[in-house]
Amino acid sequence: PAQSPLHTALVGNIEPSDMEDGQIALPNLAPYLTFNPQVILYSAQPATKRLVLQAINRSIREIIEPVVERSVAIAAVSTRELVAKDFAMESDENKMRKAAHLMAQNLAGSLAMVTCKEPLRLTLMTNLRNILLSNGLADNLVEQAVHLTVSDNLDLVCAVIEKAAMEKVTLEVDECLLAAYTNRKKHREQRPGQPFYDLDVLSASRFPGSLPEPLRTKPDGLQAGQLRVYEDFARISRVAPPPAGTATGATGSAGGPPLMNPVANYPNAAAGYAGAVVGGMMPDTNAAALDFENASGMQPSAMAAMYHQHQQQQQQQQQQQQQVSVHQILDR
Amino acid sequence: MDEEKVYTMVLDLLNPALRDQALLDLSKIREQYEDLALVLWYSYGVMSVLLQEIVSAYPLLTPPTLSTVASNRVCNALALLQCVANHNETRTLFLHAHMPLYLYPFLNTSCKTRPFEYLRLTSLGVIGALVKNDNPEVITFLLSTEIIPLCLRIMETGSELSKTVAIFIVQKILMDETGLYYICQTYERFYAVATVLNNMVNQLVETQAMRLLKHVIRCYLRLSDNPRAREALRQCLPEPLRDATFQQVLKDDITTKRCHSQLLHNLADGMH
């Protein structure tokens, strides 16, 4: 993105103490922060913007390590188990690796987002308030600045943590599946053209053999349609949908998970950074998501109206049925 | 239930355009086809699809924007996971893939609207299905995660039905030796559980919810098996459980009445 005066003013302002050894490296957020023009403090005393960056970096530091660690640990295990099961008869380790990456990145990113958002909001509020007050700024000005600045920049800050989780889990899952990749490569070299079986996985179950064809994997590897399931992980949005009814209606009518372009949801300057995050990690992801949206080609409003009308009749009834099943857990 | 029909529905789960309907249909028939858990687990891609359904709902949690339609859809996916959690041949696989942990963000919500209440209740149902078969591996797994604080919070603030499932989970953890030891190991843990049970008893004086009372009494009784907890309960067992407050509600439930007497007996023992 083009460098703003703000960028020039702030670049290089990350404190050296924020970059200790062994910690997750934080990107320079200065060019991407939003300073709301309504905030009197920023126009009256532009120097305070530097304090905002400090408060944001400190808040990220306080939260990022445990959130990333936990999200990565969970996502890597789930990915390892499910990919090993689904790719037990797939001899191409590249297909396996690609699926594992897409799944692990989405799961770790989603878990990191859902875990960090609320704690991060509270931490940001506290740190920003404290740093402004301790610099002798007036209470009433500080309150206004804190609220607007946190809500303007929360998604950006969450995206930093999400990106860290996605990067770390990619390495982690490759480590978990290293033996699986190697076995496939060896098999192809030693027995070219022979079907591949992961006996560790397949011998553990009596069941897959009795499933009908499309539901089980075949010795000649996975079909394009089957691989699509894992590619779909790249299409799930990890940020909140826009508040207005239009976009939610469109996704509802598509009948799938929300398929929005993740970048589109970041406000203002954050979009540039989020684009760098997502685009840098998975160059083809956004294009795929956009293609998919265009391909559905439905009339959102009409479809949504029909869908909702139909659903509403069933909702009440279904929620009652569901509760019966919870009773059954207890009573059995 | 016709096997072919089940296979068709499971296959539809893999197609994003047919998935919504397939989730609904399968959750309706899940009790009628015994091997559904096996089909769901071993069919290519189904578990990954169900995880996609779960994480797709995360952005709707904060700020709370989960609609009834979205709640129903994710709850149908959860109902299928409940089926997998419940089956003897898939339960351990489900645990080893860390699947229960994806439900914790749902349990951690506090919005009181119906879609959220329903989401928490259905998520608790999955954990309830895991614990009801008294598998020590399940208890070890749950203890190593933050399920107890999540259950305790729902026991304080949830709907009556959610409270019941949450206390059922805590009770099942207590019934396990490791679980009882874990909860009584530090005063802070014991105190957290005892405080929530105490508040529940005080609420029960008003609501007289029999089923909830039954679980509360069983939790106290089990806590009294641990010497240190027994000692503490002598001080902090709430008054309504010491006097005749619940005599009327308990009179037709011989088992619970016996548990209650046993509890008082355990606490009285060694007092003199």
Interface residues (C-beta under 8 A of the other chain):
Chain A: I74 V77 S78 E81 L82 K85 D86 M103 N106 L107 S110 L111 M113 V114 T115 K117 E118 S205 F207 P208 L211 P212 P214 L215 R216 T217 L222 G225 Q226 R228 V229 Y230 D232 F233 I236 S237 R238 V239 A240 P241 P243 T248 G252 A254 G255 G256 P257 P258 Y307 H308 Q311 Q312 Q314 Q315 Q318 Q319 Q321 Q322 Q323 S325 V326 I329 L330 R332
Chain B: Y7 V10 L11 L14 P16 A17 L18 R19 D20 Q21 L24 K28 E31 L38 V39 W41 Y42 S43 Y44 G45 V46 M47 S48 V49 L51 Q52 E53 V55 S56 Y58 P59 L60 L61 T62 P63 T65 S67 T68 V69 N72 C75 A79 Q82 E89 L93 H96 A97 H98 M99 L101 Y102 P105 R114 Y118 L121 T122 L124 G125 G128 A129 K132 L161 T164 V165 F168 R211
